[in-house]
């Protein structure tokens, strides 16, 4: 799973544990392990939901300051409205 260079070190340190993705189909699977720099993450859960269902807790665990910053980061693949279906990916660092 790819992360922007601004987020990679925080993901690898375990400070970011949720990612919101605008995918047509899932690019990861529950239980799968993926390299993030020198670290590895394991996927705990994948959920398809409208962006409006993203909670303030999700925003905090994604490493963003607010929902609009999260929306902008996730929207690199296209615009995201409140009704846009996104994947909420929860993961942890494997030690």
LUMTIKE-272357 format. One record per residue (C-alpha): residue in three letters; residue number from 1; chain; x, y, z. Coordinates in steps of 0.02 Angstrom, whole numbers, padded with zeros to 5 digits. Each point is the difference from the previous one (the first is absolute). Layout:
N
PT res   n chain      x      y      z
PT ALA NUM     A      X      Y      Z
...
***
This chain:
95
PT res   n chain      x      y      z
PT UNK   1     A  00000  00000  00000
PT UNK   2     A  00075  00167 -00051
PT UNK   3     A  00005  00153  00112
PT UNK   4     A  00059  00175 -00040
PT UNK   5     A  00175  00042  00058
PT UNK   6     A -00077  00120  00127
PT UNK   7     A -00089 -00145  00088
PT UNK   8     A  00120 -00148 -00019
PT UNK   9     A  00103  00027  00158
PT UNK  10     A -00156  00022  00108
PT UNK  11     A -00078 -00158 -00075
PT UNK  12     A  00161 -00097  00033
PT UNK  13     A  00003  00065  00179
PT UNK  14     A -00179 -00059  00031
PT UNK  15     A -00073  00175  00019
PT UNK  16     A -00113 -00020 -00152
PT UNK  17     A -00114 -00152  00000
PT UNK  18     A -00140  00046 -00121
PT UNK  19     A  00005  00047 -00183
PT UNK  20     A -00144  00059 -00108
PT UNK  21     A  00016 -00054 -00182
PT UNK  22     A -00096  00042 -00158
PT UNK  23     A  00018 -00167 -00090
PT UNK  24     A -00113 -00087 -00125
PT UNK  25     A  00044 -00166  00082
PT UNK  26     A  00102 -00039  00156
PT UNK  27     A  00187 -00001 -00029
PT UNK  28     A  00038 -00089  00165
PT UNK  29     A -00076 -00144  00096
PT UNK  30     A -00035 -00031  00184
PT UNK  31     A  00149 -00091  00075
PT UNK  32     A  00114  00058 -00141
PT UNK  33     A  00168  00076  00042
PT UNK  34     A  00072  00146 -00097
PT UNK  35     A  00166  00091  00008
PT UNK  36     A  00003  00182  00052
PT UNK  37     A  00182  00049 -00013
PT UNK  38     A  00096 -00117  00115
PT UNK  39     A -00157 -00042  00100
PT UNK  40     A -00145 -00116 -00038
PT UNK  41     A -00184  00027  00033
PT UNK  42     A -00135 -00133  00014
PT UNK  43     A -00178  00038 -00055
PT UNK  44     A -00129 -00025  00138
PT UNK  45     A -00159  00057 -00087
PT UNK  46     A -00064  00070 -00165
PT UNK  47     A -00169  00083 -00011
PT UNK  48     A -00088  00084 -00148
PT UNK  49     A -00103  00147  00059
PT UNK  50     A -00054  00176 -00051
PT UNK  51     A  00122  00137  00046
PT UNK  52     A -00135  00074  00113
PT UNK  53     A  00023 -00152  00115
PT UNK  54     A  00182  00043  00037
PT UNK  55     A  00010  00044  00185
PT UNK  56     A  00107  00127  00091
PT UNK  57     A  00092 -00150  00074
PT UNK  58     A  00038 -00062 -00176
PT UNK  59     A  00067  00172 -00045
PT UNK  60     A  00112  00000  00154
PT UNK  61     A  00064 -00177 -00035
PT UNK  62     A  00035  00047 -00181
PT UNK  63     A  00124  00134  00053
PT UNK  64     A -00101  00145 -00071
PT UNK  65     A -00051  00158  00094
PT UNK  66     A -00179  00001 -00064
PT UNK  67     A -00125 -00083 -00119
PT UNK  68     A  00034  00123 -00142
PT UNK  69     A  00187 -00035  00003
PT UNK  70     A -00039 -00186  00000
PT UNK  71     A -00121  00024 -00145
PT UNK  72     A  00131  00095 -00101
PT UNK  73     A  00135 -00131  00032
PT UNK  74     A -00116 -00145 -00047
PT UNK  75     A -00066  00093 -00154
PT UNK  76     A  00159 -00018 -00103
PT UNK  77     A -00094 -00132 -00102
PT UNK  78     A -00155  00108 -00025
PT UNK  79     A -00123  00114  00090
PT UNK  80     A -00077 -00058  00164
PT UNK  81     A -00171  00060  00055
PT UNK  82     A -00091 -00052  00159
PT UNK  83     A -00085 -00140 -00101
PT UNK  84     A  00158 -00065 -00084
PT UNK  85     A  00040 -00179  00049
PT UNK  86     A  00174 -00017  00072
PT UNK  87     A  00096 -00142  00080
PT UNK  88     A  00043  00019  00184
PT UNK  89     A  00155 -00106  00029
PT UNK  90     A  00054 -00037  00178
PT UNK  91     A  00174 -00071  00033
PT UNK  92     A  00140 -00019  00127
PT UNK  93     A  00189 -00006 -00010
PT UNK  94     A  00072 -00176  00008
PT UNK  95     A  00149 -00013  00116
***
